[in-house]
Amino acid sequence: MTPRKEHRRRVRPEHPVRVEKRTGPGGQPEVMLTRRGVERWRAGHPWIYRADLQADPGLSGGEVVRVVDGRGWLLGQAFYSAASKIALRWLSWDDTPVDEAFFRERIAAADELRRRALPGDTTYRVVHGEADLLPGLVVDRYGDYLSAQFLVKGTDARKEQIADALMAHFGAKGLVNRSDVNVRTLEGLEPEKGILRGEVPPTVAYQEGFITLRADLLQGQKTGAFLDQRENHIVAGQYAFGEALDCFSYVGGFALQLATRAQKVTAVEISESAAALIRANAEANRLNNIDVVVANAFDFLRDAVDEDRRFDTVVLDPPSFAKNKASVDAALRGYKEINLRAMQLINPGGLLITASCTYHVDDAAFEQMLASAAADAKRRVQIVERRGAGKDHPVLLGMPESRYLKCFVLRVS
Ligand code: SAH
């Protein structure tokens, strides 16, 4: 190595150690990316990890910071987090002020996409976080009512401003805050829930095709329902025939659609309150061929195999089995157990509609698990459709984390 190169290395280290307080115009806090951080920014990933930047240790998190490269050139603005490993979440690629008008514009742009993708619909995910360029914010619309999750300090600190922007855009009657989720603890935030604006009735009705469902926005799971499966509910209904089984049914999104074509549907759900909603939803839609069983689906499936029961259409839509990479193996064992049993229960020529919302189990791993279940069940299985979440859950190119839901339609011979 020439002395010249060595000298250059000393003055331009890969990870600079200066952490002095930096501010941009108007006193806005500024953080500087390392070269690796700049690479990530260029690749389009909306997160920057702590090791890839230099920030003033005095920042408490929740700030909208200016982000610059090693030469001081502006790369954009981001929410800063002091607690999470994800230190930055990109908001913009310029220095437009991040104020109520900014949120209004982003919300309007997100909603415009839904109006094009789902014309005439009034129930959909309005904001899908990073994938709608609104990191740490999830908003679902159920007609006149909205249900939001503020997942990071940046959005939590601005929830009044965001609530105003949402209410103004939709002219909504009520807005629920469903930030009662554990991921907030990574940001040093407590889970919280309540009504942020207006009034919200105990249950809210919404359409899925010809079916009307009711969900409890305040006490139900997630934001009240699992809107990511809406299109798959309708598709499952189109395939259904004969004797059907819907495991992990929640408020009956799959079960009710299956019931429009199948002779009889058994809906298995562990939560009593969800099961009560399946019964009420079935009755409201005048579907009297749904049998609701409050049980652990793992036990139900094992007993059904032991009892030699048979079904023609089976849906499996369990909750996420792995919250992190470390639990992927256990998750795959869980998926295999239920899919193997479902295949054993299906009459030849029957259908299995099987989903996984675990991001850490990707398409390839899910497919491999299904192949292994089919081999153990000694059944031949065709993949008819490989589906994902609905169009109101866009995937941000360059951010694999925004694609998490898999839903395969299989025929089991
Ligand atoms: N299929 C639903 C969403 C399912 S979410 C839809 O499309 O809307 C997962 C559901 O599984 C939740 O309602 C949860 O209460 C239920 N659940 C969780 N563990 C369960 C188990 N072991 N057995 C049966 N249901 C379970």
Residues whose N, C-alpha, C, O or C-beta is under 5 A from the ligand:
A	BS01	SAH	F226 Q229 F248 S249 Y250 G253 F254 V268 E269 I270 S271 A274 A295 N296 A297 F298 D317 P318 P319
